[in-house]
């Protein structure tokens, strides 16, 4: 029977793995969009007044 | 905190629960970036207005007509552009003639476009001959470094501790914090492996000395002061390396009780929050250069989100250095867990004449290694092979990075709750704070002695 913290630690690291995969995907999408020119030098500026 | 996703798991099932808070953080982040863009614009206007007022002062208070002002600036910029084109041709020729083993010649810097006041503002200035209030305000805001980072953290903390964050937003604001990490990954476009290895090697020395040193100090001090092993164990891991994640990772090893865990987390959060708000000003007071501050923040601040925020607050160069030290630091989580297993499980077993428990080192490393840093290494490698041009590097490492950071910092600010900080207490709190302060002071002395040249990312 795992202790409360063993369970908490397992859950945390499983959640952090998923989180890491999610941020890797997000970063990959950003790089691909920049390389394809979809996000250009004026993209971010266009979001603000 | 390597990630900070404690309490929320990224999955499609959890999306409806996270969405309101994520949207709140996006809106809050956008507002702060808008504030940044506006005040920065005023601050640049201030410098131009100051220059114009000084010229006018020398010329008896007369301002040239607006058309002459723009024509003169365009002329001067065209001259600088022509000089740059000649220099870049010379640079290309020198690169072509480069022989193996020779150092690469430095690329000339592209001249920045001159900043011109708008016609209405120029005419107002010419008429009043006084600095407009909004320009002075923008300049003061930049002087006091009240950038988007400060706004998100200060206003976020204020909201959380006054009106509060409605329950419907809570899951999303927690889930927003790790959105800092894609920013850390794409910042890799600014590094070459040579920079990374140079700063990383020094960073490794700093991490081993100060981060592992703190963990070992707290472990032994805690044992001597007869602090409960569970509490000392989580405190040592949390204060030593990586905040909440490291504390959770070692909690089962040391059989920490929930009370121990919350005492340790309270101490870690309290020190991290104090560091986040004071380090940029201490750095300025000590006249630390950006790379030196980055190295200090990377070593002394306890978690990723807080150190990235403090370094961004200080400047882009500080962030570049802090990022490398942080990558080295979070890579140490498996080692922290291994030390804890040795100190609290293996060593007492041997001392008691029992058999040493076998530890599967590979399993610990595989389970605890923060894999997001692999993404950072891939981007660095892509940059090494010339896969990014300068404009792509700037879009990734300056503009998109700000979007990611703004959402993440919104989550950080909205989750700084004074109630959590109040959970710190007892002897272990004293040990934790003294050790963390000692680490901050000694690492400041060390990085200032080592100097900016070593930590600079070129």
Interface residues (C-beta under 8 A of the other chain):
Chain A: X2 X3 X4 X5 X6 X8 X9 X11 X12 X13 X14 X15 X16 X17 X18 X19 X20 X21 X22 X23 X24 X26 X27 X28 X30 X31 X34 X35 X39 X40 X41 X43 X44 X45 X47 X48 X49
Chain B: X2 X3 X5 X6 X8 X9 X10 X11 X30 X33 X34 X37 X38 X178 X179 X181 X182 X185 X186 X245 X248 X249 X251 X252 X255 X256 X258 X261 X367 X368 X370 X371 X372 X374 X375 X379 X382 X387 X391 X392 X394 X395 X396 X399 X400 X402 X403 X404
